[in-house]
Amino acid sequence: DYPPHKSSLHHCRYKHLPAGAAKETQKMEGLLSLQPFPSSAIQRRVSPLNLQRITRSSSCSPLRAQQSGITEGSESVSSALEGKVSDLKITEKEVGMYQNEVVASQGIKIRRRPPTGPPLHYVGPFEFRLQNEGNTPRNILEEIVWHKDKEVSQMKEKRPLYTLKKALENVPPPRDFIGALKSAHQRTGLPGLIAEVKKASPSRGILREDFHPVAIAQAYEKGGAACLSVLTDEKYFKGSFENLQAIREAGVKCPLLCKEFIVEAWQIYYGRSKGADAVLLIASVLPDLDIKYMIKICKILGMATLVEVHDEREMDRVLAIEGVELIGINNRNLETFEVDIGITKKLLEGERGELIRQKDILVVGESGLFTPEDIAFVQEAGVKAVLVGESLVKQSDPGKGISALYGRDISE
């Protein structure tokens, strides 16, 4: 059911669980028809304050929320599980070993949260917290993800999932993100443009001081952009969900990508409540089962998913996931932040490129695109869309910047 990692995932599912727990988990899987639980779901099931026993209060409500909308009769399924889950004992060490095996088997480079807490050292009356490999982010993306995990936990307390689902009743229906890109490609013969509304980035700092997201979005649309990407991360990119909502409510017709660092399904519902038509899922952050699970949620909500990869292994993982329609190739190295647009060509050569054509997957080139020559290079490699931010948002007139990027006016 999960090629090509079925055997490795099956092997690691129960390896470190007590015999009784493994048996109970197998029963639970039979009820849910989903195996095994996404790793993020396992992380959420285990309260950091009470890892020895999963109680009814800490587990059943999130479980019900996660299954809602995916499995028919989800409420009754969740109710049936309550007794099972409350009797299941899982230690912190066992959960960590399970997660580590999944991460290792899929080559995931970004740790979802610090594996260890900061050690305490005392000198006289003073307390010192020393950094070590276990509590220090290894790169900027890991730092962002660790912060995002805390941020989302706080946001969920203020806006529980049931309130978001209620809010969706008043949100206009989602627009066809993939359809808009294909239409633009057919109309111009060039890759459809996802123009990014972005004020800053960790590597470049502030990109535009006079940042007016609605005006920039309107200029992009006038200049021929097929879709827009709106940064919603506040700490590292100076974005916000309010920017996303303001652009949608201003009458911009382009479909909107919520450019957020997704670590939980709650964020997808929140983005949709603010007017998002698509979300970004990063393969270096999310295990295969999380990606598959989130794609199902997006399909139910009518949203598109842009699944981002950075290397061959991530591409192979994503190509094996059912339901992927849109893949973004990020030419930026996650650890060094160096950019090489040759990565796009490398990942689309040979059997991978053929498989992408067979599956009719639309590929988006990301990062390092500044000139018409860059656009031509990635188009020849096989992309039918590009996501561009920095080289456009820094222009005095972002709309004219699109013409300069493509070498001609693509607005007609």
C-alpha positions as CSV (number, residue, x, y, z in Angstrom):
1,D,0.0,0.0,0.0
2,Y,3.0,2.3,0.5
3,P,5.6,1.5,-2.3
4,P,8.5,1.3,-2.2
5,H,8.9,1.6,1.6
6,K,6.2,-0.9,2.6
7,S,8.7,-3.5,3.9
8,S,10.8,-1.0,5.8
9,L,7.9,0.6,7.5
10,H,6.3,-2.7,8.3
11,H,9.5,-3.8,9.8
12,C,9.8,-0.8,12.1
13,R,6.1,-0.6,13.1
14,Y,6.2,-2.9,16.1
15,K,9.9,-3.6,16.6
16,H,10.4,-1.6,19.7
17,L,6.9,-1.8,21.2
18,P,6.0,-4.2,24.0
19,A,4.2,-7.4,22.8
20,G,0.9,-6.3,24.2
21,A,1.1,-2.8,22.8
22,A,2.0,-4.2,19.4
23,K,-1.0,-6.4,19.4
24,E,-3.3,-3.5,20.4
25,T,-1.8,-1.3,17.7
26,Q,-2.5,-4.0,15.1
27,K,-6.1,-4.1,16.2
28,M,-6.3,-0.3,16.0
29,E,-4.9,-0.3,12.4
30,G,-7.6,-2.8,11.4
31,L,-10.3,-0.4,12.6
32,L,-8.8,2.6,10.8
33,S,-7.7,1.0,7.6
34,L,-4.6,3.2,7.7
35,Q,-1.3,1.7,8.6
36,P,0.7,2.7,10.4
37,F,-0.2,6.0,12.0
38,P,1.6,9.0,10.6
39,S,4.7,9.8,12.7
40,S,3.4,13.2,13.5
41,A,0.2,11.6,14.8
42,I,2.3,9.4,17.1
43,Q,4.2,12.4,18.3
44,R,1.0,14.1,19.1
45,R,-0.5,11.1,20.8
46,V,2.3,11.1,23.4
47,S,2.2,14.0,25.8
48,P,5.7,15.2,26.8
49,L,4.4,15.6,30.4
50,N,3.0,12.0,30.6
51,L,4.9,9.7,28.2
52,Q,4.3,6.6,30.3
53,R,0.6,6.4,29.6
54,I,-1.6,7.9,26.9
55,T,-4.7,9.1,28.5
56,R,-8.1,9.6,27.2
57,S,-7.8,13.4,27.5
58,S,-4.4,13.7,25.7
59,S,-5.1,11.4,22.8
60,C,-8.6,10.8,21.8
61,S,-9.6,14.4,20.8
62,P,-6.7,14.9,18.4
63,L,-7.2,11.4,17.0
64,R,-10.8,12.2,16.3
65,A,-9.8,15.5,14.7
66,Q,-7.2,13.8,12.5
67,Q,-9.5,11.1,11.2
68,S,-12.5,13.5,10.6
69,G,-13.3,13.8,6.9
70,I,-11.0,11.0,5.8
71,T,-12.7,7.9,7.0
72,E,-16.5,7.4,6.9
73,G,-18.0,7.1,10.3
74,S,-14.8,8.6,11.8
75,E,-16.5,9.7,15.0
76,S,-17.6,6.2,15.8
77,V,-14.2,4.8,14.8
78,S,-12.6,7.3,17.2
79,S,-15.0,6.3,20.0
80,A,-14.3,2.7,19.4
81,L,-10.6,3.4,19.8
82,E,-10.8,5.3,23.0
83,G,-10.6,2.3,25.2
84,K,-7.8,0.8,23.2
85,V,-5.7,3.9,23.2
86,S,-6.1,4.6,26.9
87,D,-4.7,1.1,27.7
88,L,-1.6,1.5,25.4
89,K,1.6,2.3,27.2
90,I,4.5,3.7,25.1
91,T,7.7,5.0,26.6
92,E,9.6,8.1,25.3
93,K,12.5,5.9,24.3
94,E,10.3,3.6,22.2
95,V,8.6,6.5,20.4
96,G,12.0,8.0,19.7
97,M,13.3,4.8,18.3
98,Y,10.3,4.3,16.1
99,Q,10.6,7.9,14.7
100,N,14.3,7.5,14.2
101,E,13.8,4.3,12.1
102,V,11.2,6.0,9.9
103,V,13.5,9.0,9.5
104,A,16.5,6.9,8.7
105,S,14.7,4.7,6.3
106,Q,13.5,7.7,4.2
107,G,16.6,9.8,4.4
108,I,14.9,12.7,6.1
109,K,17.4,15.3,7.0
110,I,15.4,17.8,9.1
111,R,14.6,16.8,12.7
112,R,11.0,17.8,13.6
113,R,11.8,18.8,17.1
114,P,14.9,18.8,19.5
115,P,15.7,15.2,20.3
116,T,17.0,16.2,23.8
117,G,16.5,19.1,26.2
118,P,19.3,21.5,27.2
119,P,21.4,20.1,30.0
120,L,21.6,22.1,33.2
121,H,24.9,23.0,34.8
122,Y,25.3,24.9,38.0
123,V,28.2,27.1,39.1
124,G,27.5,28.4,42.6
125,P,24.1,30.0,42.5
126,F,24.1,30.4,38.6
127,E,22.4,28.0,36.2
128,F,23.9,27.5,32.7
129,R,22.2,25.9,29.7
130,L,24.8,24.5,27.3
131,Q,24.2,23.9,23.7
132,N,24.8,20.5,22.2
133,E,24.0,18.6,19.0
134,G,20.8,17.3,20.5
135,N,19.2,20.8,21.2
136,T,20.9,23.0,18.6
137,P,19.4,23.3,15.0
138,R,21.9,22.0,12.4
139,N,20.6,24.4,9.7
140,I,18.1,27.2,9.2
141,L,15.3,25.0,8.0
142,E,15.6,22.9,11.1
143,E,15.5,26.0,13.2
144,I,12.4,27.2,11.4
145,V,10.7,23.8,11.9
146,W,11.5,23.6,15.6
147,H,10.1,27.1,16.1
148,K,7.0,26.3,14.0
149,D,6.2,23.2,16.1
150,K,6.0,25.5,19.2
151,E,4.1,28.2,17.4
152,V,1.5,25.8,16.0
153,S,0.9,24.3,19.4
154,Q,0.1,27.8,20.8
155,M,-2.1,28.7,17.8
156,K,-4.1,25.5,18.1
157,E,-5.0,26.4,21.7
158,K,-6.5,29.7,20.5
159,R,-8.2,28.3,17.4
160,P,-9.2,24.6,17.9
161,L,-9.8,22.6,14.8
162,Y,-13.6,22.6,15.2
163,T,-13.7,26.4,15.0
164,L,-11.7,26.3,11.8
165,K,-14.1,23.8,10.2
166,K,-16.9,26.1,11.2
167,A,-15.1,29.1,9.6
168,L,-14.7,27.2,6.3
169,E,-18.5,27.3,5.8
170,N,-18.1,31.1,5.0
171,V,-15.0,30.9,2.9
172,P,-15.4,31.1,-0.9
173,P,-14.6,27.8,-2.7
174,P,-11.0,27.1,-3.6
175,R,-9.7,28.0,-7.0
176,D,-7.9,25.6,-9.4
177,F,-4.3,26.2,-8.7
178,I,-2.9,23.4,-11.0
179,G,-5.4,24.3,-13.7
180,A,-4.2,28.0,-13.7
181,L,-0.6,26.9,-14.2
182,K,-1.5,24.6,-17.1
183,S,-3.6,27.2,-18.7
184,A,-0.8,29.8,-18.5
185,H,1.7,27.3,-20.0
186,Q,-0.6,26.5,-22.9
187,R,-1.4,30.2,-23.5
188,T,2.2,31.5,-23.5
189,G,4.3,28.4,-24.3
190,L,6.4,29.3,-21.3
191,P,6.3,27.9,-17.7
192,G,3.4,29.2,-15.7
193,L,4.5,31.7,-13.1
194,I,3.9,31.4,-9.3
195,A,5.0,34.9,-8.2
196,E,5.9,35.1,-4.5
197,V,4.8,37.8,-2.1
198,K,7.7,37.9,0.3
199,K,9.2,40.6,2.4
200,A,12.3,38.9,3.7
201,S,14.2,35.6,3.9
202,P,16.7,34.2,6.4
203,S,19.5,34.2,3.8
204,R,18.9,37.6,2.2
205,G,17.3,39.6,5.0
206,I,14.8,42.3,4.1
207,L,14.0,42.2,0.4
208,R,11.7,45.2,0.2
209,E,11.2,47.9,2.8
210,D,8.1,49.4,1.3
211,F,6.2,46.1,1.5
212,H,2.5,46.3,0.6
213,P,1.3,42.8,0.0
214,V,-1.9,43.6,-1.7
215,A,-0.3,46.1,-4.1
216,I,2.4,43.6,-5.0
217,A,-0.1,40.9,-5.6
218,Q,-2.1,43.1,-7.9
219,A,1.0,44.1,-9.8
220,Y,1.9,40.4,-10.2
221,E,-1.5,39.5,-11.5
222,K,-1.5,42.4,-13.9
223,G,2.0,41.3,-15.1
224,G,0.8,37.8,-16.1
225,A,1.3,35.7,-13.0
226,A,-0.8,32.5,-13.1
227,C,-0.7,32.0,-9.3
228,L,0.7,33.7,-6.3
229,S,2.7,32.3,-3.3
230,V,2.2,34.2,-0.1
231,L,4.7,33.8,2.8
232,T,2.8,33.3,6.1
233,D,5.8,32.7,8.4
234,E,6.2,35.7,10.6
235,K,9.5,35.2,12.4
236,Y,11.8,34.3,9.6
237,F,10.1,35.8,6.5
238,K,8.1,38.7,8.0
239,G,4.9,37.3,6.5
240,S,1.5,36.5,8.0
241,F,-1.8,34.8,7.4
242,E,-3.3,38.2,7.5
243,N,-1.4,39.1,4.3
244,L,-2.9,36.0,2.7
245,Q,-6.4,36.9,3.7
246,A,-6.0,40.5,2.7
247,I,-4.9,39.5,-0.8
248,R,-7.8,37.1,-1.3
249,E,-10.3,39.7,0.0
250,A,-8.9,42.4,-2.2
251,G,-10.3,40.7,-5.3
252,V,-7.1,39.2,-6.7
253,K,-8.3,36.3,-8.9
254,C,-5.0,34.3,-9.0
255,P,-5.1,31.1,-7.0
256,L,-3.0,31.5,-3.8
257,L,-0.4,29.1,-2.4
258,C,0.0,29.3,1.4
259,K,3.8,29.3,1.7
260,E,4.0,27.9,5.2
261,F,6.2,25.3,6.9
262,I,3.6,22.7,7.5
263,V,4.2,20.3,10.4
264,E,0.6,19.6,11.4
265,A,-2.7,19.1,9.5
266,W,-4.2,22.0,11.6
267,Q,-2.2,24.4,9.5
268,I,-3.9,23.3,6.3
269,Y,-7.3,24.0,7.7
270,Y,-6.1,27.4,9.0
271,G,-4.6,28.3,5.6
272,R,-7.9,27.4,3.9
273,S,-9.8,29.5,6.4
274,K,-7.7,32.5,5.3
275,G,-8.3,31.9,1.6
276,A,-5.5,29.5,0.5
277,D,-6.1,27.4,-2.6
278,A,-2.9,25.3,-2.2
279,V,-0.3,24.5,0.5
280,L,3.4,23.6,0.5
281,L,4.6,20.2,1.8
282,I,8.3,19.8,2.3
283,A,9.7,16.3,1.8
284,S,12.8,16.9,3.9
285,V,10.5,17.7,6.9
286,L,7.6,15.3,6.5
287,P,7.7,11.5,6.4
288,D,5.9,9.7,3.5
289,L,2.8,8.9,5.6
290,D,2.4,12.5,6.7
291,I,2.5,13.7,3.1
292,K,0.0,11.0,2.0
293,Y,-2.3,11.9,4.9
294,M,-2.1,15.7,4.2
295,I,-2.7,15.2,0.5
296,K,-5.9,13.4,1.4
297,I,-7.0,16.3,3.6
298,C,-6.2,18.8,0.8
299,K,-8.2,16.8,-1.7
300,I,-11.2,16.8,0.7
301,L,-10.9,20.6,1.0
302,G,-10.4,21.1,-2.7
303,M,-6.9,22.3,-2.3
304,A,-3.7,21.6,-4.3
305,T,-0.5,20.4,-2.7
306,L,3.0,21.5,-3.9
307,V,5.3,18.8,-2.6
308,E,8.9,20.2,-2.5
309,V,12.0,18.1,-3.1
310,H,15.7,18.9,-3.0
311,D,17.5,15.7,-4.1
312,E,17.1,12.4,-5.8
313,R,16.1,10.4,-2.8
314,E,13.3,12.9,-1.9
315,M,12.2,12.8,-5.5
316,D,12.0,9.0,-5.5
317,R,10.0,9.1,-2.2
318,V,7.5,11.6,-3.5
319,L,7.1,9.8,-6.9
320,A,6.0,6.7,-4.9
321,I,3.2,8.5,-3.1
322,E,-0.2,8.2,-4.6
323,G,-2.1,11.4,-5.3
324,V,0.9,13.7,-6.0
325,E,0.1,16.0,-8.9
326,L,2.5,18.9,-8.3
327,I,6.2,18.6,-7.4
328,G,8.5,21.6,-6.8
329,I,12.2,21.2,-7.2
330,N,14.0,23.6,-4.9
331,N,17.5,24.4,-6.3
332,R,18.7,25.7,-2.9
333,N,20.8,23.4,-0.7
334,L,19.2,23.1,2.7
335,E,22.4,23.1,4.6
336,T,24.5,25.7,2.8
337,F,21.8,27.7,1.1
338,E,23.8,27.6,-2.1
339,V,21.8,27.6,-5.3
340,D,22.4,25.5,-8.5
341,I,19.6,25.4,-11.1
342,G,21.3,22.4,-12.5
343,I,19.6,20.4,-9.8
344,T,16.3,20.7,-11.6
345,K,17.8,19.2,-14.8
346,K,19.5,16.4,-12.7
347,L,16.3,15.4,-11.0
348,L,14.3,15.3,-14.3
349,E,16.7,13.1,-16.3
350,G,16.3,9.5,-17.2
351,E,13.7,7.2,-15.5
352,R,12.5,9.9,-13.1
353,G,11.6,12.2,-16.0
354,E,9.8,9.4,-17.8
355,L,7.8,8.5,-14.7
356,I,6.8,12.1,-14.2
357,R,5.5,12.2,-17.7
358,Q,3.6,8.9,-17.3
359,K,1.9,10.2,-14.1
360,D,1.2,13.6,-15.7
361,I,2.8,15.4,-12.8
362,L,3.4,19.1,-13.2
363,V,6.9,20.1,-12.1
364,V,7.7,23.6,-10.7
365,G,11.2,25.0,-10.7
366,E,12.1,26.9,-7.6
367,S,15.0,29.2,-6.5
368,G,17.8,30.8,-8.5
369,L,15.7,32.0,-11.4
370,F,16.6,35.6,-12.4
371,T,16.9,35.8,-16.2
372,P,15.1,34.6,-19.4
373,E,18.1,32.2,-19.8
374,D,17.4,30.7,-16.4
375,I,13.7,30.2,-17.4
376,A,14.7,28.6,-20.7
377,F,17.1,26.3,-19.0
378,V,14.6,24.8,-16.5
379,Q,11.9,24.7,-19.2
380,E,14.2,22.6,-21.4
381,A,14.8,20.3,-18.4
382,G,11.1,19.6,-18.2
383,V,9.3,22.1,-15.9
384,K,6.0,23.7,-16.9
385,A,5.9,26.2,-14.0
386,V,8.3,28.2,-11.9
387,L,8.1,29.8,-8.5
388,V,10.0,33.1,-8.3
389,G,10.1,35.6,-5.5
390,E,13.3,37.5,-4.8
391,S,14.1,38.6,-8.4
392,L,10.5,40.0,-8.7
393,V,9.6,41.5,-5.3
394,K,12.8,43.6,-5.3
395,Q,11.8,45.4,-8.5
396,S,10.2,48.9,-8.2
397,D,7.4,47.6,-10.4
398,P,7.0,43.8,-9.8
399,G,4.7,43.5,-12.8
400,K,7.4,44.8,-15.2
401,G,9.9,42.6,-13.4
402,I,7.9,39.6,-14.8
403,S,8.5,40.9,-18.3
404,A,12.2,41.2,-17.6
405,L,12.3,37.7,-16.2
406,Y,10.6,36.1,-19.2
407,G,12.2,38.3,-21.8
408,R,8.7,39.4,-23.0
409,D,5.3,40.5,-21.9
410,I,3.3,37.4,-20.7
411,S,0.2,39.3,-19.5
412,E,-1.8,38.9,-22.7
